[in-house]
Amino acid sequence: MKDLKRWMDENRKFVLVDVREPSEYQINRLVGSKLIPLGDLPKRVHELDSADEIVVHCHFGGRSAKAVQFLNKAGFKKVKNLAGGIDAWSVEVDPACPRYS
């Protein structure tokens, strides 16, 4: 969590992928994130570059963990899961980011 915030503050080059559903993305989102719902990932994986450093997130971390597994199997080596998801981000980093259930 803190690493992602630091990367953002340092303008580090990485791709932030949000694997939640569009309705969740409308509630809150991390600046610069690319929405690719988990169910769409297999047919949209070509939109990502395996050479990029990628951070994947969802609501709590479960769907993003599945996305990381999928991407690893597809040959992506520099992929990280944002443990705790956007909910933990709202609690630990940005309280202005709305929480939902």
Order of alpha helices (4+ residues) and beta strands (2+ residues): alpha-beta-alpha-beta-alpha-beta-alpha-beta-alpha
